[in-house]
């Protein structure tokens, strides 16, 4: 793919968003330099290896190696760059606000780059950050450099597709020329471009993720009510989702949401409201429901097994969702921590997860297959809906377990079939 006008782009940050952004812009025909401060990450990328797992990303990077470079050097990244993308992490700070230290580090490093035409904010930032950043650019002698809030809406596991075929490309800018430049940068992307003011664009990302999180927490509340009334949440969710006003997306009950966006962005939006003196009651309830959902899973095992002291429990799946190796805010960490606190012995399986060498993972045992993880177990919990779990010989798995109790935290398996195999089957919102 060749762009109508080839632009020279510097991308700051080689994480999920930075790598996908850089690779996709190169795919669109632009020359891109991705800069990161982690020497090992840059070394891997230069060698053709990825520090993360994302389907299709490695092939895209290899395909565009003539237009895509990786560097530790700030000046090399900025050399002749017209557009600088900020794609660094904004984790929660001790106060609950977004920690923008990495953002400010990038922005202040641009001083002297008078050849730049635009700075594009891809990182998720609080509403009002653009105004502060505009002042910093002006003070640095970069008053002529435009600014765009361009939030990302990519999901891990489908990030490349989401960038190239998005539901929308949101561009927040104070001037038409800057908005047009960034819009043209996306020529070749199969999706509508929506232009608005900077503050509205900043709000779109936070509001979108908060609404998706709300749908998940809502169906989880309905699932709990279904358990108490004898209704089946699977049937309920299916019928509700057929309503064109509501749709089926994110109406899947489970053990709660995790990952790099939903927890952080929901909390950031709540904190943003708190800082204005307004309390987001609905969003606070959404977060509380999600926090409780993981603990309810452990309580279900306690109700079934009695005391968990000395019990062996297998966690099947550790990443926050299938198709990724990301462990950030994964429900499995809460489950493992709670089980260990209850005195259980925790065994785990996941095909891609790389848990940190910290608690609770240092106190768990990893296995190479689901069957090995459940051997001798008193209970197993399906935490992540990896497709491999649908291929397990569950009859054999039941025979390997000390007590064949299965809590299907993703409603992945058929309850009747599992009970016929001898399992005590526990689902989410299923009678």
C-alpha positions in Angstrom: 0.0 0.0 0.0 1.4 3.4 -1.0 0.1 6.6 0.7 -1.0 9.5 -1.5 1.6 11.6 0.3 4.3 9.8 2.2 4.8 11.3 5.7 7.6 10.9 8.1 6.3 9.9 11.5 8.0 9.4 14.9 6.2 7.1 17.3 7.2 7.3 21.0 6.5 4.0 22.9 6.9 0.5 21.6 4.2 -1.1 23.6 0.9 -2.5 22.3 -0.4 0.8 21.0 2.9 2.2 19.7 3.9 -1.0 17.8 0.5 -1.4 16.2 0.3 2.3 15.4 3.8 2.3 13.9 3.3 -0.9 11.9 -0.1 0.2 10.5 1.1 3.6 9.5 4.0 2.0 7.7 1.5 -0.4 6.0 -0.3 2.7 4.8 2.9 3.9 3.1 4.5 6.2 5.6 8.0 6.2 6.9 8.0 5.5 10.6 10.6 5.5 13.4 9.5 3.9 16.7 11.5 5.0 19.7 11.5 3.3 23.1 13.7 3.7 26.2 14.0 -0.1 26.8 17.2 -1.4 25.1 16.0 -5.1 25.2 12.8 -4.2 23.5 14.5 -2.3 20.8 17.1 -5.1 20.3 14.3 -7.7 19.9 12.4 -5.5 17.4 15.6 -4.9 15.3 16.2 -8.6 15.3 12.7 -9.2 13.9 11.2 -10.5 17.2 8.3 -9.1 19.0 8.3 -8.3 22.8 4.5 -8.9 22.8 2.1 -11.3 21.1 -0.4 -9.8 18.7 -1.8 -11.7 15.8 -0.7 -10.4 12.4 1.6 -7.7 13.9 4.9 -9.6 13.2 4.0 -10.2 9.6 3.1 -6.6 9.1 6.4 -5.4 10.6 8.4 -7.8 8.5 6.5 -6.7 5.4 7.3 -3.0 6.0 10.8 -3.3 7.2 12.0 -0.8 4.6 9.7 1.9 6.0 9.9 1.0 9.7 12.8 1.5 12.1 13.3 1.1 15.8 15.6 3.2 17.9 16.6 4.2 21.4 17.9 7.6 20.1 15.5 10.5 20.4 17.2 12.6 17.7 17.2 9.7 15.3 13.5 9.2 15.8 12.7 12.9 15.3 15.1 13.4 12.3 12.9 15.0 9.6 9.7 13.8 11.3 6.6 15.8 10.5 4.4 14.1 13.0 5.1 12.8 16.5 2.8 10.2 18.0 2.7 9.8 21.8 2.0 6.2 22.6 3.3 5.7 26.1 1.6 4.2 29.2 -0.5 6.3 31.5 -1.0 4.0 34.5 -3.0 5.0 37.6 -1.0 7.1 40.2 -1.3 6.8 43.9 -4.1 9.3 43.9 -6.1 7.3 41.3 -5.4 9.9 38.6 -3.6 9.0 35.4 0.2 9.2 35.8 1.2 11.4 32.9 4.9 11.4 33.7 5.8 9.5 30.6 3.7 11.7 28.4 5.4 14.9 29.8 8.8 13.3 29.3 8.0 12.8 25.6 6.5 16.2 25.1 9.4 18.1 26.8 11.9 16.1 24.7 10.4 17.7 21.6 11.9 21.1 22.4 13.9 22.2 19.4 12.1 20.0 16.9 10.9 23.0 15.0 10.4 20.9 11.8 7.5 19.1 13.4 4.0 19.9 12.1 1.8 18.0 14.6 1.9 16.1 17.9 -0.7 13.3 18.1 -1.8 12.0 21.4 -2.6 8.3 21.2 -2.1 7.6 24.9 -5.3 7.7 27.1 -5.2 11.0 29.0 -7.7 12.9 31.2 -9.9 15.5 29.6 -8.1 18.8 29.6 -4.6 17.3 29.0 -4.6 18.8 25.5 -4.9 22.3 26.8 -2.0 21.8 29.2 0.1 20.2 26.5 -0.7 23.1 24.2 0.8 25.5 26.8 3.9 23.3 27.1 4.4 23.3 23.3 4.0 27.1 23.1 6.5 27.6 25.9 9.0 25.4 24.1 8.9 27.5 21.0 6.6 25.1 19.2 3.6 27.3 18.9 3.4 26.5 15.2 3.1 22.8 15.8 -0.5 21.5 15.8 -2.0 19.1 18.3 -4.4 16.3 17.9 -6.1 14.0 20.3 -6.5 10.7 18.5 -7.6 8.0 21.0 -7.1 4.3 20.2 -9.9 1.8 20.1 -8.0 -1.4 19.4 -8.5 -4.6 21.3 -5.7 -7.0 22.1 -5.9 -10.0 19.8 -7.5 -7.9 17.0 -5.5 -4.7 17.2 -4.2 -4.8 13.7 -7.6 -5.3 12.2 -9.1 -2.7 14.5 -6.6 -0.1 13.3 -7.0 -0.9 9.6 -10.8 -1.4 9.7 -12.0 0.7 12.7 -15.6 1.6 13.6 -14.3 5.2 13.6 -11.1 7.3 13.7 -11.6 10.1 16.2 -9.6 13.3 15.6 -9.8 16.1 18.1 -8.1 19.3 17.0 -8.4 23.1 17.4 -7.7 23.8 13.7 -8.8 22.4 10.4 -5.4 22.2 8.8 -4.0 20.0 11.6 -7.2 17.8 11.6 -6.9 17.4 7.8 -3.2 16.4 8.0 -3.9 13.6 10.5 -7.0 12.6 8.6 -5.0 12.2 5.4 -2.4 10.2 7.3 -5.2 7.6 7.6 -5.9 7.4 3.9 -6.3 3.7 3.2 -8.0 2.9 6.6 -11.4 1.4 6.0 -13.5 3.4 8.5 -15.1 6.9 9.0 -13.2 9.8 10.3 -14.9 11.9 13.0 -13.5 15.3 13.7 -14.3 17.2 16.9 -12.7 19.4 19.5 -9.8 18.1 21.7 -11.7 17.8 25.0 -14.5 15.8 23.4 -12.0 13.5 21.7 -10.3 12.9 25.1 -13.7 12.1 26.6 -14.7 9.6 23.8 -12.1 7.0 24.8 -12.9 7.1 28.5 -16.7 7.1 27.9 -16.5 4.2 25.4 -14.6 1.9 27.7 -16.8 2.8 30.6 -19.9 1.9 28.7 -18.5 -1.4 27.6 -17.5 -2.2 31.1 -21.0 -1.2 32.2 -22.5 -3.7 29.8 -20.3 -6.5 31.3 -21.1 -5.6 34.9 -24.8 -5.3 34.1 -25.0 -8.8 32.6 -23.0 -10.1 35.5 -25.6 -8.7 37.9 -28.4 -10.2 35.9 -26.4 -13.5 36.0 -26.4 -13.4 39.8 -30.2 -12.8 39.8 -30.7 -15.6 37.3 -28.9 -18.0 39.8 -31.3 -16.9 42.5 -34.4 -17.2 40.4 -33.6 -20.3 38.3 -33.4 -18.4 35.0 -30.6 -19.0 32.5 -28.5 -16.0 31.7 -27.3 -17.4 28.4 -30.9 -17.5 27.2 -31.6 -14.1 28.6 -28.5 -12.5 27.1 -29.2 -14.0 23.7 -32.7 -12.6 23.6 -31.8 -9.2 25.0 -29.0 -8.9 22.4 -31.4 -9.5 19.5 -32.9 -6.1 20.3 -31.3 -3.8 17.6 -31.2 -1.0 20.2 -29.0 -3.0 22.5 -27.0 -5.5 20.4 -25.3 -8.7 21.6 -21.8 -7.3 22.2 -20.4 -7.5 25.7 -23.4 -9.3 27.1 -21.3 -12.3 28.1 -21.3 -13.1 31.8 -18.2 -14.2 33.5 -15.7 -13.5 36.3 -15.2 -9.9 35.4 -13.2 -7.7 33.1 -9.5 -7.0 33.2 -6.7 -5.9 30.8 -4.9 -2.6 30.3 -7.9 -0.5 29.4 -11.2 -1.2 31.2 -9.9 -1.1 34.8 -7.6 1.9 34.2 -10.0 3.9 32.1 -13.0 3.3 34.3 -11.1 4.4 37.4 -9.6 7.4 35.5 -13.1 8.5 34.5 -14.4 8.1 38.0 -11.4 10.0 39.4 -11.8 12.8 36.8 -15.4 13.2 38.0 -14.3 13.2 41.6 -11.8 16.0 40.9 -14.7 18.1 39.5 -16.7 17.5 42.6 -19.1 15.1 40.9 -19.6 11.5 41.9 -20.3 9.0 39.0 -22.7 6.7 40.9 -23.4 4.3 38.1 -19.7 3.9 37.1 -18.7 3.4 40.8 -21.3 0.5 40.9 -19.9 -0.9 37.7 -16.4 -1.1 39.2 -17.7 -2.6 42.5 -19.7 -5.3 40.6 -16.5 -6.2 38.7 -14.4 -6.4 41.8 -17.0 -8.6 43.6 -17.4 -10.9 40.6 -14.0 -12.5 41.1 -14.5 -13.0 44.8 -17.9 -14.6 44.1 -16.1 -17.4 42.2 -14.0 -18.3 45.2 -17.1 -18.2 47.4 -18.8 -20.6 45.1 -16.0 -23.1 45.6 -16.2 -22.6 49.4 -19.9 -23.3 49.3 -19.3 -26.5 47.3 -16.1 -27.8 49.0 -16.4 -26.3 52.5 -13.1 -25.1 53.8 -10.5 -24.5 51.1 -7.6 -25.2 53.5 -5.5 -27.9 51.9 -7.7 -28.0 48.8 -6.0 -28.2 45.4 -7.5 -25.8 42.8 -6.6 -25.6 39.1 -6.8 -22.2 37.3 -7.3 -22.9 33.6 -6.3 -19.7 31.8 -4.4 -16.8 33.3 -4.4 -14.0 30.7 -7.3 -11.5 30.9 -8.6 -12.7 27.6 -7.7 -15.4 25.0 -5.4 -14.5 22.0 -3.0 -12.4 24.1 -0.2 -12.9 26.6 -1.3 -9.8 28.6 -1.6 -10.4 32.3 -2.4 -6.8 33.2 -5.4 -6.6 35.7 -6.2 -10.3 34.8 -8.9 -11.8 37.1 -6.6 -14.8 37.6 -4.4 -12.7 39.9 -7.3 -12.0 42.2 -8.4 -15.6 42.1 -5.0 -17.0 42.8 -4.4 -14.5 45.7 -7.8 -15.2 47.3 -7.4 -19.0 47.0 -3.9 -18.9 48.5 -5.3 -16.7 51.3 -8.0 -19.3 52.0 -5.2 -21.9 52.3 -5.7 -23.6 49.0 -2.9 -25.0 46.8 -3.1 -23.4 43.4 -2.0 -25.0 40.1 -2.2 -23.2 36.8 -2.3 -23.7 33.0 -2.1 -21.1 30.2 -0.7 -21.4 26.7 0.8 -17.9 26.5 0.8 -16.2 29.9 4.1 -15.0 31.4 3.3 -14.2 35.0 5.7 -12.0 36.8 8.0 -13.5 39.4 6.0 -11.9 42.2 3.1 -12.8 44.4 0.8 -14.6 43.9 2.5 -16.4 41.1 5.6 -17.4 43.0 3.3 -19.5 45.2 1.6 -21.3 42.4 2.6 -24.3 40.2 2.5 -24.0 36.4 1.7 -27.0 34.2 2.1 -27.6 30.4 -1.4 -28.8 29.8 -4.9 -28.5 31.3 -4.9 -32.2 32.1 -1.7 -31.9 34.2 -3.1 -28.9 36.0 -6.3 -30.7 37.1 -4.6 -33.9 38.1 -5.4 -34.5 41.8 -7.4 -31.3 42.0 -10.5 -30.8 44.2 -11.8 -28.1 41.8 -10.9 -26.3 38.6 -11.9 -22.9 37.4 -12.1 -21.9 33.8 -10.7 -18.4 33.9 -9.9 -17.6 30.3 -11.9 -19.0 27.4 -8.9 -20.4 25.5 -10.2 -22.6 22.6 -7.9 -25.4 23.7 -10.2 -25.9 26.6 -13.0 -27.0 24.3 -10.7 -29.8 23.0 -9.9 -31.3 26.4 -10.9 -34.9 27.1 -13.1 -33.9 30.0 -14.1 -37.5 30.8 -10.4 -38.2 31.4 -10.0 -35.0 33.2 -12.8 -35.9 35.6 -11.1 -39.2 36.3 -7.8 -37.4 37.1 -9.4 -35.1 39.7 -9.7 -35.9 43.3 -13.1 -34.2 43.3 -14.5 -33.3 39.9 -15.8 -29.8 40.7 -15.7 -27.4 37.8 -16.5 -23.7 37.9 -16.9 -22.5 34.4 -16.1 -18.8 34.8 -16.8 -18.1 31.1 -19.7 -20.4 30.4 -17.5 -22.1 27.8 -18.8 -25.7 28.2 -22.2 -27.3 28.0 -23.6 -27.9 31.6 -25.5 -31.0 30.7 -22.6 -32.7 29.0 -20.2 -31.9 31.8 -22.6 -33.2 34.5 -23.1 -36.4 32.4 -19.3 -36.8 32.6 -19.5 -36.8 36.4 -18.6 -33.1 37.1 -20.3 -30.9 39.7 -20.7 -28.1 37.2 -21.0 -24.5 38.3 -21.6 -21.8 35.8 -22.2 -18.0 35.9 -26.0 -17.3 35.9 -26.9 -20.8 34.8 -29.4 -23.0 36.8 
